[in-house]
């Protein structure tokens, strides 16, 4: 079992930055692929970024060059640095931990980009 708690969301103006954190507990964090998803009102949940246990990363085209995913295995925490935020980035952001057939989700954190 893995328990995930996201934090760092909030209200930010267009062009601003936020850093989301996903704190994990309950299992061997370093062996999991960590992902960030988001879900805007009326839309399906979509993958934003992922980082493998080996440090490989992948990003949605819509956030490439603006968002950076990272992990600190010593702190059992994954991060999503979001720069140059746009109104269309507004969504609830969820953290996911995945290994083989096991998947665990956090409760989500709201990000609102508005002037």
N, C-alpha and C positions, 0 to 999 in steps of 0.2 A: 504494500500500500504506500501511496505517496500523497501527502497533503500539500496543496499549493495555495499560496496567498499572494494575490497581486496588490500592488500599491503604486502610487505616483500619478494617477490620473488627475484630471481637473479641467479647468477652463483656461484656454490660452488663445491669444490673438493670432490671426493668420501670420505666418512667417516665424512664429515663435517655436520654442522647443520644450519637450518634456522627456523625462526618463522614467520608464516603467520598470518596476522590479517584480520578480516572481520568486518568493522564498519557498523552498521545498523542505519537507521533513518526512521522515518515516522510512526511507529506503536509501539505496546507494545512488545519490543524485548523479554522480559522474557517468554512470552507465546509461543514462536516459538521453534520448533526443528531446530537446526542448523547443517548443514552438510558441509563437504568438499568432493568435487569430483575432479577427474583429467582426462585429456584427452591427451594422447600421439598421435603424428602424425600417422595417418592411423589406429587408434584404437578407440573403443567406449569409451564414457565417463563412468567412473566407480566410485563407492562410495569408499571413503577412510576412512572416520570416521564420526560419528554423535554424537550429544549430545542433549538429550531431555530437555524439560523445567524443569524437575525434577532433571537433572544432570546425568541421566543414559547415558552410552557411549557404542558404538559399533565400531569395527574396521575391516577393510579388513584383511584377513590373511597375506597378503604380507607386512603389515606395523605394525602388532602387535609387541609390545616390542620396537619399534623404534619411533613411532609417538604418540603424546598425544594431544587430543582435549580438549579444556576448554572454558569457557565463563565467562565474567564479566558483569553481568546484569546492574550494576551501570554505566558502560561505554558503554553499548550497543555494545559490541564487543565480537566476537568469535575468538579463536586462534587455530592454528595448529603448535605445536612444533614438528619439524622433526629432528631427530638425526640419526647418522650412515647412511647418505644418500648414495644411490647407483645410478649408471647411469640409471638403469631402473625406477628410480623415476622421471626422466625427463618428464615433461608434463606441460600443462597449468592447474593450480589449480583454481577451482571455488568454491565459497561459495553459499550455498542455505539456504533459510529460508522457513519453511513449517509449516502450521497449517491448519488442516482439508483439504479442497480442494485447498487452496491458496498456491502457490509456487512462490518464487522470487529468481532470480539468480543475482550474481555479474558479472562483465565483465571479470574476470579471471586475474591471475598473473602467469607469466612464471617462472618455476623453471627448471634450467639446472644443472645437476650434471656431471661434466667432469673434467678431469685432463688436 
